[in-house]
Amino acid sequence: MASDNIHGGSIPRIDFAGIDPAAAGSTSDAAARWAAVRAAVMDALCEHGCFEAVMDGLIAPELTAAVLGAGGALEALLSLPVSTKARNTSEKPYRGYVGNIPGLPYESLAIVDPLSPDAVRTFADLMWPDTGNASFCESMHAYAESVAVLEAVIRRMVLESVGATAEYIEEQAKGTAFKLRLTEYAAPGSAEARVVGLPAHRDTSFLAVLTQNDLDGVEVECCRGGEAGAWARPALSPGGFLVFAGDTFTALTNGRVFNPLHRVVMTGDKTRYSSILFSSPKDDVVVRAIDGAVDAEHPAAYKPFEYGEYVVFCYKPEMLRHTKKLEAFAALQVDA
């Protein structure tokens, strides 16, 4: 049972209306709009490590319903037998099926490289080997591509905020990988019950962009420097996206971006479905602070590290419940 100090709370809500990446750097009104939203994004991620993004028109309501609605793609996938879902395997940590865990009402599958139609089709062929599932493939690929548009805008805004050049941003994009997690949380069956669906953790990624059916459940430990054990349970707007910064963005920005603890706590009698697009470095990419993020006022906080090695470290049995993995793996010792 989750019994911490919970309040309704709120996180920043940022409207991405009128955002045109092509206008950044010009003297147009669109460039001014870009700069204003970029400042809001950086403020939110530095203080809270998360925010709600609204970008009307990014995803058609019909596509959202096809993915997250009743009888949609997620429900069809997660209603398959465990033996079928367990075909979603990987030699690498957290890139396959997770579920069937006693006491944890959580099941999740992963599509690696969901921006590739072939990768989505390969995943669907594992789940529906006799027929494939053309509608699933079409919906999931379109959905992932749409969410990736928002992710790319946010990632670029953060990099610009710490002085990254256009050349750096272009190269960084080439070294970025994507994973789509499709998740179900079973209902406890009581409005009074509070059951942990996913324990408190920090993500290893650059960013995680979450969408859900009409059921909240995510709880976020309060902002940087806030009271330990105080959790906000934000209510996500219909069509909104919940954006989290991960450890890698904290390292890349030399600690400026906050990577918050978050968890899922279930109540009531309705099943929760969510889709999360994760962006991260490719496994062989070395993560190091951007030059513009390191200066006399902000000395280097983390040693460079290879992302794949960091992920392996995070999933060692003794590290699974550790809440400050980045510090344990890469923090530099500062002489007194």
Beta strands, then each sheet from edge to edge (+ up, - down):
strand 1: 5-7
strand 2: 13-15
strand 3: 50-54
strand 4: 106-112
strand 5: 176-185
strand 6: 190-201
strand 7: 207-212
strand 8: 218-221
strand 9: 230-232
strand 10: 241-245
strand 11: 262-268
strand 12: 272-281
strand 13: 286-287
strand 14: 305-306
sheet 1: 1+ 9+ 8- 11+ 6-
sheet 2: 2+ 3+ 10- 7+ 12- 5+ 4-
sheet 3: 13+ 14-
end
